[in-house]
Amino acid sequence: MNLQLTVFDEMLKIKTMAKEISKVQKKNIPLINFSKFKGKEVAIVKGEIVAAGKTSKEAFKKAKKLFPEKPAKDIILLSIPKEEVFIYFIKNL
């Protein structure tokens, strides 16, 4: 594969990602940057990452300490892969 084709492919990926981000922003869906949490477990409350750890249990305990009034059902736990990925969260309104 030549360099020109590789650069074109990357530009196409970036353009596609920008379109997807634009769609998410228009629908008022929270957009979370997971890049600094690669390979970790995170706890999300109200659309924001509030805690991270090596295990889900650790992330949950940290989140519960920050938000003791929140029931467990309101704390979302996610495992963030080391490689880049799109994560969509669709909520019925």
MARLO-53620 format. One record per residue: residue number from 0; residue in one letter; x, y, z of N, C-alpha, C in turn. Coordinates in Angstrom, 1 decimal, padded with zeros to 4 digits. Layout:
+-----+------+--------+--------+--------+--------+--------+--------+--------+--------+--------+
:  nr : rest :   n_xx :   n_yy :   n_zz :  ca_xx :  ca_yy :  ca_zz :   c_xx :   c_yy :   c_zz :
+-----+------+--------+--------+--------+--------+--------+--------+--------+--------+--------+
: NUM :    A :      X :      Y :      Z :      X :      Y :      Z :      X :      Y :      Z :
...
+-----+------+--------+--------+--------+--------+--------+--------+--------+--------+--------+
% end
This chain:
+-----+------+--------+--------+--------+--------+--------+--------+--------+--------+--------+
:  nr : rest :   n_xx :   n_yy :   n_zz :  ca_xx :  ca_yy :  ca_zz :   c_xx :   c_yy :   c_zz :
+-----+------+--------+--------+--------+--------+--------+--------+--------+--------+--------+
:   0 :    M :  000.9 : -001.2 :  000.0 :  000.0 :  000.0 :  000.0 :  000.9 :  001.2 :  000.0 :
:   1 :    N :  000.6 :  002.2 : -000.9 :  001.5 :  003.3 : -000.9 :  001.0 :  004.4 :  000.1 :
:   2 :    L :  001.9 :  005.3 :  000.4 :  001.7 :  006.3 :  001.5 :  000.5 :  007.2 :  001.2 :
:   3 :    Q :  000.3 :  007.6 : -000.1 : -000.8 :  008.4 : -000.5 : -002.1 :  007.8 : -000.1 :
:   4 :    L : -002.2 :  006.5 : -000.4 : -003.5 :  005.8 : -000.1 : -003.7 :  005.7 :  001.4 :
:   5 :    T : -002.6 :  005.4 :  002.1 : -002.7 :  005.4 :  003.6 : -003.2 :  006.7 :  004.2 :
:   6 :    V : -002.6 :  007.8 :  003.7 : -003.0 :  009.1 :  004.2 : -004.5 :  009.4 :  003.9 :
:   7 :    F : -004.9 :  009.0 :  002.7 : -006.3 :  009.2 :  002.3 : -007.2 :  008.4 :  003.2 :
:   8 :    D : -006.9 :  007.2 :  003.5 : -007.7 :  006.3 :  004.3 : -007.8 :  007.0 :  005.7 :
:   9 :    E : -006.7 :  007.5 :  006.3 : -006.8 :  008.1 :  007.6 : -007.6 :  009.4 :  007.6 :
:  10 :    M : -007.5 :  010.1 :  006.5 : -008.3 :  011.3 :  006.4 : -009.8 :  011.0 :  006.3 :
:  11 :    L : -010.1 :  009.9 :  005.6 : -011.5 :  009.4 :  005.5 : -012.0 :  009.0 :  006.9 :
:  12 :    K : -011.2 :  008.3 :  007.6 : -011.6 :  007.9 :  009.0 : -011.9 :  009.1 :  009.9 :
:  13 :    I : -011.0 :  010.1 :  009.8 : -011.2 :  011.3 :  010.6 : -012.5 :  012.0 :  010.2 :
:  14 :    K : -012.7 :  012.1 :  008.9 : -014.0 :  012.8 :  008.4 : -015.2 :  012.0 :  008.9 :
:  15 :    T : -015.2 :  010.7 :  008.9 : -016.3 :  009.9 :  009.3 : -016.5 :  010.1 :  010.8 :
:  16 :    M : -015.4 :  010.1 :  011.6 : -015.5 :  010.3 :  013.0 : -016.1 :  011.6 :  013.3 :
:  17 :    A : -015.7 :  012.7 :  012.6 : -016.2 :  014.0 :  012.8 : -017.7 :  014.1 :  012.6 :
:  18 :    K : -018.2 :  013.4 :  011.5 : -019.6 :  013.3 :  011.2 : -020.4 :  012.6 :  012.4 :
:  19 :    E : -019.8 :  011.5 :  012.9 : -020.5 :  010.8 :  014.0 : -020.5 :  011.7 :  015.2 :
:  20 :    I : -019.5 :  012.4 :  015.5 : -019.4 :  013.3 :  016.7 : -020.5 :  014.4 :  016.6 :
:  21 :    S : -020.6 :  014.9 :  015.4 : -021.6 :  016.0 :  015.1 : -023.0 :  015.4 :  015.3 :
:  22 :    K : -023.3 :  014.2 :  014.9 : -024.6 :  013.6 :  015.1 : -024.9 :  013.5 :  016.6 :
:  23 :    V : -023.9 :  013.0 :  017.3 : -024.1 :  012.8 :  018.8 : -024.3 :  014.2 :  019.4 :
:  24 :    Q : -023.6 :  015.2 :  019.1 : -023.7 :  016.5 :  019.7 : -025.1 :  017.1 :  019.4 :
:  25 :    K : -025.6 :  016.9 :  018.2 : -026.9 :  017.4 :  017.8 : -028.0 :  016.8 :  018.6 :
:  26 :    K : -027.9 :  015.5 :  019.0 : -028.9 :  014.8 :  019.7 : -028.7 :  014.9 :  021.2 :
:  27 :    N : -027.8 :  015.8 :  021.6 : -027.6 :  016.0 :  023.0 : -027.2 :  014.8 :  023.8 :
:  28 :    I : -026.5 :  013.9 :  023.2 : -026.0 :  012.7 :  023.9 : -024.6 :  013.0 :  024.5 :
:  29 :    P : -024.4 :  012.6 :  025.7 : -023.0 :  013.0 :  026.3 : -021.9 :  012.3 :  025.5 :
:  30 :    L : -020.9 :  013.0 :  025.2 : -019.7 :  012.5 :  024.5 : -018.6 :  012.4 :  025.5 :
:  31 :    I : -018.1 :  011.3 :  025.8 : -017.1 :  011.1 :  026.8 : -015.7 :  010.7 :  026.1 :
:  32 :    N : -014.7 :  011.4 :  026.5 : -013.3 :  011.1 :  026.0 : -012.7 :  010.0 :  026.9 :
:  33 :    F : -012.6 :  008.8 :  026.4 : -012.1 :  007.6 :  027.1 : -010.6 :  007.4 :  026.9 :
:  34 :    S : -009.9 :  008.3 :  026.2 : -008.5 :  008.1 :  025.8 : -007.6 :  007.9 :  027.0 :
:  35 :    K : -007.8 :  008.6 :  028.1 : -006.8 :  008.5 :  029.2 : -007.2 :  007.3 :  030.2 :
:  36 :    F : -008.3 :  006.6 :  029.8 : -008.7 :  005.5 :  030.6 : -008.5 :  004.1 :  029.9 :
:  37 :    K : -007.7 :  004.1 :  028.9 : -007.5 :  002.9 :  028.1 : -007.0 :  001.8 :  029.0 :
:  38 :    G : -007.6 :  000.6 :  028.9 : -007.2 : -000.6 :  029.7 : -007.7 : -000.5 :  031.1 :
:  39 :    K : -008.6 :  000.4 :  031.5 : -009.1 :  000.5 :  032.9 : -010.6 :  000.3 :  032.9 :
:  40 :    E : -011.1 :  000.1 :  034.1 : -012.5 :  000.1 :  034.4 : -012.9 :  001.4 :  034.9 :
:  41 :    V : -014.0 :  001.9 :  034.4 : -014.5 :  003.3 :  034.8 : -015.9 :  003.2 :  035.4 :
:  42 :    A : -016.2 :  004.2 :  036.2 : -017.6 :  004.4 :  036.7 : -018.1 :  005.7 :  036.2 :
:  43 :    I : -019.3 :  005.7 :  035.7 : -019.9 :  006.9 :  035.1 : -021.2 :  007.2 :  035.8 :
:  44 :    V : -021.3 :  008.5 :  036.2 : -022.5 :  009.1 :  036.8 : -022.9 :  010.3 :  036.1 :
:  45 :    K : -024.2 :  010.3 :  035.7 : -024.7 :  011.5 :  034.9 : -023.9 :  011.8 :  033.7 :
:  46 :    G : -023.5 :  010.8 :  033.0 : -022.7 :  011.0 :  031.7 : -021.3 :  011.5 :  031.9 :
:  47 :    E : -020.7 :  011.4 :  033.1 : -019.3 :  011.8 :  033.3 : -018.6 :  010.7 :  034.0 :
:  48 :    I : -017.3 :  010.5 :  033.6 : -016.5 :  009.5 :  034.3 : -016.1 :  010.1 :  035.7 :
:  49 :    V : -016.5 :  009.4 :  036.8 : -016.2 :  009.9 :  038.1 : -015.2 :  009.1 :  038.8 :
:  50 :    A : -014.8 :  007.9 :  038.3 : -013.8 :  007.1 :  039.0 : -013.3 :  006.1 :  038.0 :
:  51 :    A : -012.0 :  005.7 :  038.3 : -011.4 :  004.6 :  037.4 : -010.6 :  003.7 :  038.3 :
:  52 :    G : -010.4 :  002.5 :  037.9 : -009.5 :  001.6 :  038.7 : -009.1 :  000.4 :  037.8 :
:  53 :    K : -008.3 : -000.5 :  038.4 : -007.9 : -001.7 :  037.7 : -009.0 : -002.7 :  037.6 :
:  54 :    T : -010.0 : -002.6 :  038.5 : -011.1 : -003.5 :  038.5 : -012.4 : -002.7 :  038.6 :
:  55 :    S : -013.5 : -003.4 :  038.2 : -014.8 : -002.7 :  038.3 : -015.2 : -002.5 :  039.7 :
:  56 :    K : -014.8 : -003.4 :  040.6 : -015.1 : -003.3 :  042.0 : -014.4 : -002.0 :  042.6 :
:  57 :    E : -013.1 : -001.8 :  042.2 : -012.4 : -000.6 :  042.6 : -013.0 :  000.7 :  042.1 :
:  58 :    A : -013.4 :  000.7 :  040.8 : -014.1 :  001.9 :  040.3 : -015.4 :  002.2 :  040.9 :
:  59 :    F : -016.2 :  001.1 :  041.2 : -017.5 :  001.3 :  041.9 : -017.3 :  001.8 :  043.3 :
:  60 :    K : -016.4 :  001.3 :  044.0 : -016.1 :  001.7 :  045.4 : -015.8 :  003.2 :  045.4 :
:  61 :    K : -014.9 :  003.6 :  044.5 : -014.5 :  005.1 :  044.4 : -015.7 :  005.9 :  044.1 :
:  62 :    A : -016.5 :  005.5 :  043.1 : -017.7 :  006.3 :  042.7 : -018.7 :  006.3 :  043.9 :
:  63 :    K : -018.9 :  005.3 :  044.6 : -019.8 :  005.2 :  045.7 : -019.4 :  006.1 :  046.8 :
:  64 :    K : -018.1 :  006.2 :  047.0 : -017.5 :  007.1 :  048.0 : -017.8 :  008.6 :  047.7 :
:  65 :    L : -017.7 :  008.9 :  046.4 : -017.9 :  010.3 :  045.9 : -019.4 :  010.6 :  045.9 :
:  66 :    F : -020.3 :  009.6 :  045.6 : -021.7 :  009.8 :  045.5 : -022.4 :  008.7 :  046.4 :
:  67 :    P : -022.3 :  008.9 :  047.7 : -023.0 :  007.8 :  048.5 : -024.5 :  007.8 :  048.4 :
:  68 :    E : -025.1 :  008.9 :  048.0 : -026.6 :  008.9 :  047.9 : -027.1 :  008.3 :  046.6 :
:  69 :    K : -026.2 :  008.0 :  045.7 : -026.6 :  007.4 :  044.4 : -026.8 :  005.9 :  044.6 :
:  70 :    P : -028.0 :  005.4 :  044.1 : -028.2 :  003.9 :  044.1 : -027.2 :  003.3 :  043.1 :
:  71 :    A : -026.9 :  002.0 :  043.3 : -026.0 :  001.3 :  042.5 : -026.5 :  001.3 :  041.0 :
:  72 :    K : -027.8 :  001.3 :  040.8 : -028.3 :  001.2 :  039.4 : -028.0 :  002.5 :  038.6 :
:  73 :    D : -027.7 :  003.6 :  039.3 : -027.3 :  004.9 :  038.7 : -025.8 :  005.0 :  038.4 :
:  74 :    I : -025.1 :  004.0 :  038.7 : -023.6 :  004.1 :  038.5 : -023.3 :  003.1 :  037.3 :
:  75 :    I : -022.9 :  003.6 :  036.2 : -022.6 :  002.7 :  035.0 : -021.1 :  002.3 :  035.1 :
:  76 :    L : -020.9 :  001.0 :  034.9 : -019.5 :  000.5 :  034.9 : -019.1 :  000.1 :  033.5 :
:  77 :    L : -018.0 :  000.5 :  033.0 : -017.5 :  000.1 :  031.7 : -016.1 : -000.3 :  031.8 :
:  78 :    S : -015.7 : -001.3 :  030.9 : -014.4 : -001.7 :  030.8 : -013.9 : -001.0 :  029.5 :
:  79 :    I : -012.8 : -000.2 :  029.6 : -012.3 :  000.5 :  028.4 : -011.2 : -000.3 :  027.8 :
:  80 :    P : -011.4 : -000.7 :  026.5 : -010.3 : -001.4 :  025.9 : -009.1 : -000.6 :  025.6 :
:  81 :    K : -007.9 : -001.2 :  025.4 : -006.7 : -000.5 :  025.1 : -006.7 :  000.1 :  023.7 :
:  82 :    E : -007.3 : -000.5 :  022.8 : -007.4 :  000.0 :  021.4 : -008.5 :  000.9 :  021.3 :
:  83 :    E : -008.5 :  001.8 :  020.2 : -009.5 :  002.8 :  020.0 : -010.8 :  002.1 :  019.6 :
:  84 :    V : -011.9 :  002.6 :  020.1 : -013.2 :  002.0 :  019.9 : -014.3 :  003.1 :  020.0 :
:  85 :    F : -015.4 :  003.0 :  019.3 : -016.5 :  003.9 :  019.5 : -017.5 :  003.2 :  020.5 :
:  86 :    I : -018.0 :  003.9 :  021.5 : -019.0 :  003.3 :  022.4 : -020.2 :  004.2 :  022.3 :
:  87 :    Y : -021.3 :  003.6 :  021.9 : -022.6 :  004.3 :  021.9 : -023.5 :  003.9 :  023.0 :
:  88 :    F : -024.1 :  004.9 :  023.6 : -025.1 :  004.6 :  024.7 : -026.4 :  005.2 :  024.2 :
:  89 :    I : -027.3 :  004.3 :  023.9 : -028.6 :  004.8 :  023.5 : -029.6 :  004.7 :  024.6 :
:  90 :    K : -030.3 :  005.7 :  024.9 : -031.2 :  005.8 :  026.0 : -032.6 :  006.1 :  025.5 :
:  91 :    N : -033.6 :  005.3 :  025.8 : -035.0 :  005.7 :  025.4 : -035.4 :  006.9 :  026.2 :
:  92 :    L : -036.0 :  007.9 :  025.5 : -036.4 :  009.1 :  026.2 : -037.9 :  009.0 :  026.5 :
+-----+------+--------+--------+--------+--------+--------+--------+--------+--------+--------+
% end
